[in-house]
Amino acid sequence: MCPRRILTDSPFDTLERTFDLLTTGPRPLALDGTGLPGLPDRPVPLGELKARLLHPSTPFAIRDAIVGELVARAQAEGGRWSVGLAGVLLPGLRRAVWALTQACPDKADEIEAEALAAFLAAVARATPGRARLASWLCWLARTGAARLLRAELAERAGPGAEPVSAAPPRPWGHPDIVLARAVAADVVSATDAELIATTRLEGANLAAIAEDLGLDYETCRMRRSRAEVKLRDYLNSDWYEPFDFVGKAAETPCSSSRGRPRHGRPADRRPGKRRSSPPPRR
């Protein structure tokens, strides 16, 4: 049996602790399972409900129905039901922002807080009957967190830092960081970067994303294709240098203001190397 993870004061851990308080004891927060597919005809504590949703044998249709009911309760009553919904979906929220917190560990609390704020905003406008509702909510939570990360990276890419000479650590090459830098370089829009990240890296359904963006499927597919062409041209151009953020080997992109290129230029420029213009954002 694995030992229980030690909780911290981070936003996600605070949510988990609050959820545990709501769902344990003699009167745990429970959802009436009467009439809901896959649930017994009795009040089902949200802790038990969470375990049912996480079990791989639970069909998507049943998950959608349960999450839809929780969303409806959160929209109608808020408060403890909003906490309950977020607690039930917390494993998905953790997965959604894991790469972002790994890229910027010292910004992890801010990333989690932004993800929760985006999650609650998504709950307020969600349609309880939509398919893959849990994935949609977690995707929008990640979108909010990624927007914060990209803004942070864009700021850190600005002028004024003193360069150092050590090699960068592995997180510099993470796809989220590459996309963030493409947005900061005005190669692709933040929305198009999210479109690529969620559908290509996370396997989100393109049709569902198109619906959220208010586009038909083919228009959304072509939009992603054009953005990927621009991103490919950027990565293959002289303008893109994989290590144009140079920091201490123990640091990550957000852990220090040192190592940023002075005036937005790489710290180590080979003489005579011609730099092409960045690919235009068409």
N, C-alpha and C positions, 0 to 999 in steps of 0.2 A: 504494500500500500504506500503510495507516494505521500510524503509529508505535506501538510497544508502550507501554501505559500504565505509568507509573512507580508501582511498588508502595510502600506505606507500611507502618507497623507496626500498622495496624488489624487487628482479628480476621479480617475477610474476606480482606484482602491477605496476612496471615500464612498463612491456610489455602491460598490460591492458591500461595504460594511453597512451602509444604510439599508440596502436591499435585504441583507441577512436579518437585520432587526425587524423589518416589516414582515418577513415571511417565516419567522420562527416564533415560538411561544405558544400560549394557549389559544390565541386568536390571530392566526397568520392571515395576511392579505390573500384572498382566494377568489378565483373566478368560478362562477357557477357553470358547471359543464353540461347542464341539461340542454339538450338540443344541439350541442356542438359536436361535430364529427370527431371521433377518436378519443373523446373524453367521457368519463363515467358521469352518471346523472347525480352529481353531488358537487359541493364546493371543492375545487382543486387548488390547494395552496400554490402560490406562484413559484416556490422553490421546486415543487414536484412538476409543475408545468414546464419550467425551464429544462428539467432533465428529459421530459418527454420530447420537447422540441429539438434537443441536441441529439437524441437517439437516431442513428442512421436509418432505422426501419420506419420512421415516421414519414409518410408521403408528403410531398410538397403541398398538395391540396389541403391537407389537414393543418399543416403549419400555417398556410396562408389564412385559413379560417380562424385559427387561434390568435395569431398576431393581429388580424383585422379586428377581432373583438377587443383585444387589449388597446389597440389604437383608438377605437371608438370610445372606450372608457376614459382614456387619457384626454381625448378631445373634449369630452363632456364634463369631466370632473377634475382633471389635472391633478396636482398635488401628489398624493401617494401612488395614484395610478400611473402618472408620468414616470415616477421613480421605479415603479414596478415594471413597466414596459422597458425602460432603459436597462434595468437589472437583468431582465430575461434575455435581452439581446446583447448584453455586455460581452460575451465571448466573440460575437461577430464584430463588435466595435473595436475590441482589442486587436483582432486580426486585421481589420481595415486600416488601422493607423500604425501597425507595428513597424513597417518599413520607414515611416516618417520619423518615428521616435528613435529608431536606430540611427538614422542619418543625422539627427540633431538631439543627442541625449540630454543636453543641458536645457533644451526647450521642450522636453517631454510633457511637463505639466501644462504648459501653454497650449501645446498641440492637443492634448486630451481635453482640456477645457473648451477649446474651439470646436473640437469634434462633438462634444456634448451640446454646445449651443446650436450648432448646425443640425444636429439630430432632433432637438426639440422643435426647431423651426420647421423641419421636414414633417414631423408628426402633426403639427398644426395644420398643414395643408395636404396631408395624405388622404387618399381614398381607401377606406378600409377594405374594400373588395378587390383591390388590384392584385395581380399575380406577383409572386416573389416580393412581397411587401417588405419582409425583413431585410433582404439584400438591398432593396431600393433605399431604405432608411439608412443602412450602414454605408452605402455608397455616397449618399449626400453628406453624411457625417465626415467621411473621408475627404470629400471635396472641400468642405470648409476648413479642415485641418491642413490639407495640401495648399490651399490658398495662403494660409498663414505662413507655412514653410517657404513657399516661393517668394513671398514678400520679404521674409527674413534673408533668404539667400540673395535676392536682388539688392537689398541694402548692404549686405556684406561684400557684394561684388563691387561696390562703389569705391571711389578714390580715397586715399588718405592713410592706408595701412603700410606698415613697414614690411618688406618681404623678408622671408627667411629661406634657407636653402634645403631643408629636409624634404624627403619624398612624402607625398600625401598618402593617407591610409586608404583601405579598400572602399569605404563608403562613398568616396568621391565618384565612383563609377556606377553607383546605383541608378537604375532607370529614372526614379523620381527626381534625382539630382540633375540628370541630363535634361529631362524635360523642364525642370525649373530654370536651368540656364538658357534653354531655348526660348522660354517665355521672357526672361530678363533681357535677352538679346533681340527681342521683338521679331523673332522668326515665326513663332506660332502664337496664337492667343491662348490665354489661360483656359478657356473653355475647350479649345481643340486639344490642348495638352491633357486635360481631364478625360476627354473622349478617348484618346489613345491609351492612356494609363488604365482606365477602367475596363475597356473592351479587350485590349491586347494583353495587358499584364495581369489583370485580375479575372478575366473571363466573363465580365458582365455581358448580359444579353444586349446586342446592339439595338434590337427593336424596342426594348424597354427604355434604353437611353434616348432613342429618337423620340419616343413619346414624351419623355420628361422635358426634352428640349423644344417640343412643339414642332417637330419635323416628321416628314414621312420617312420610311425606312431607306429608300434609295437616295434621297437627298442627304441623309445623315451618313450613309456609307460613302458617298462621293466626297462629303466634307472631310471625313476622316482620311480618305485616300489622298486628297490634296494636301492635308496637313502632314501626312507621313512623307510625301514627296519633298516638301519643304524641310522637314526634319532630316531626312536622308541627305539632302544637298548640304545642309548646315554641317552635319557630322563629317561629311567628306571634303569640306572646304578648308582652306588655310585659316579661316576665321575661327574655327573650332579647334581648341587645343585641350586634350584630355586633362592636362595638369595645370591649367591656368589659375587654379587656386593652389597655393603652395603653403603647407603648414607643417607643424610638428607631426611626426609619425603617430603620436599618441592622440592626436586631435581629430575631430570630425568637422564637417563643414560649418557647423554652428557653434563650435566650442570655443572659438577664439577669434578676436578681431585681427590677430596677426596672420600673415600669410596671404592677405588679399593683394591682388596686383595693384601696384601704384598707378593711379589714374586709369584703372580698368585694363592695364596691360600686363601680360605675363611677366613674372619676375626674372625668368631666365629666357632671354630671346637670343637665338643664334644669329650672329651677324650675317647680313646679306639675305635673310629669308624674306621673301616678298609676301605681304599679307593681302589677301584679296578682300573685296568688300563682302559683307555678310549677304547671304541669299535674301532677296527681297521678299517681304511678306505679301503674297499676291492675294 
